[in-house]
Amino acid sequence: MTLFEKYAAHVSHALDALVAAGALPAELDRSNITVEPPRDSNHGDLSTNAAMVLAKPAGTNPRALAEALSVELSKIDGVTAVEIAGPGFLNLRLDPSAWIDELRAIGKSAEDYGRLTLGTGKSVNIEYVSANPTGPMHMGHCRGAVVGDALASLLEFAGYKVIREYYINDAGGQVDVLARSVHMRYREALGETIEIPEGLYPGDYLVPVGERLAQQYGDQYSAAPENEWLVLFRKAAVADMMDMIRADLALLGIHHDLFSSEAELHVEGKAEVAERELRARGLVYDGELEKPKGKEIDDWEPVTLPLFRATQFGDDQDRPIKKSDGSWTYFGADLAYHFQKSRNVDAMIDIWGADHAGTVKRIKAAVNALTGGEVEFDIKLVQMVRLLRGGEPVKMSKRSGSFVTLADVIEEVGKDVVRFTMLTRKSDAQMDFDFAKVVEASSICARADCLDATQGRR
């Protein structure tokens, strides 16, 4: 039991005393009560919101309840002072012996200190990173990778069986662009002078892929029509890019248990299975897509499409799960993917970039419908990282061929520094990663560590 758990129990016992004295109703919901460090350490060692949480259901004033609760908390051994802050928060100051006892407990428990069992017997799937397989990892992917991996580790520490999953978006138009880019490098490897057209990926990271294909197939596809080589080159390119991405993530200390392919999902007909389930529940119907609002489109023609009843869940319009050519929308494919993975777990968590915020409500509603609400599902949004060097923005565009890769950053500042920096701000807040400042801070810490080591304080 940690110090926080110990004092949470003390708070619970103090509330029991108020119930026994008739000052508080019995059977109040205490699940939202917290005992944690105050935001400002000058306010004390521990803080609890008990009076704030319970006052309204108890039919009393938060401050009045805080005063009654402070009397009981003052009786606890190790508590030297209880102070009421604001409308009813309680701050506790502890005797130094409480912290010394906690240090002894930490030393005794070692790596098991704070380990929980609340997740015992439960499984959770965490999908994170899931960058398009079109090139090496860059800093735009880094924050979600670190946040997802840290969350996975915390849940494992709490007793959950965690499945770390990477969803490979290998069925969209971007992988066709990748295949065409690789074909240019393939022709280059055969001795042809090429110029990468605008819209393709010009990065040198595709040169080895083209060379390997040239060794494997010779000039068989150099002048062949696209329909003869596109699928083959797409598959080879995605496989090579995923090898590169796995290697980049390994530099961060990140490894996934499962890699799921969107392309395979379609081949196996799993999107059709999800559609049938939603139709059976009246949540997908054939209807006309609304004309885009605020736009004048002269040649607009209404098209009948399979639509998900997103308006039932707060969306402004029902959303198509297929396009007019019969192919699946990103939303439709995403539905099928979540339906597939929900069958084997108790809960799912997705780590998404903040640019997908508009999809959160409808995908959560659809997943809830598909699973009958039996599988918990949450989405954590992560804001982008702006990469700077001395205050000036650094490019991060694969399409331009000029960008700083994750491997470059790790080589310059180190894995642990990158991971620590990504976790220093809330994931839904914008972040600047300035090489100059990070390197300077790392150097100061390194010098302090060396000083501590030489003076015997480590």
Buried (B, 14 or more C-beta within 10 A) or exposed (E): EBBBEBBBEBBBEBBEBBBEEEBBEEEBEEEEBBBEEBEEEEBBBBBBBBBBBBBEEBEBBBBBBBBBBBEBBEEBEBBEBBBBBEEBBBBBBBBEEBEEBBEEBEEEEEEEEBEBEEBEEBBBBBBBBBBBBBBBBBBBBBBBBBBBBBBBEEBBBBBBBBBBBBBBBBBBEBBBBBBBBBBBBBBBBBEEEBEBEEEBBBBEBBBEBBBBBBEEBEEEBBEEEEEEBBEBBBBBBBEBBBEBBBEBBEBBEBEBEEBBBBBEBBEEEBBEEBBEBBEEEEBBEEBEBEEEEEEEEEEEEEEEBBBBBBEEBEBEEBBBBBEEEEEBBBBBBBBBBBBBBBEEBBBBBBBBBBEBEEBBBBBBBBBBBBBEEEBBBEBBBBBBBBBBBEEEEBEBEBBEBEBBBBBBBBEBBBBEBBBBBBEEBEBEEEBEBBBEBBBEBBEEEEEEEEEEEEEEEE
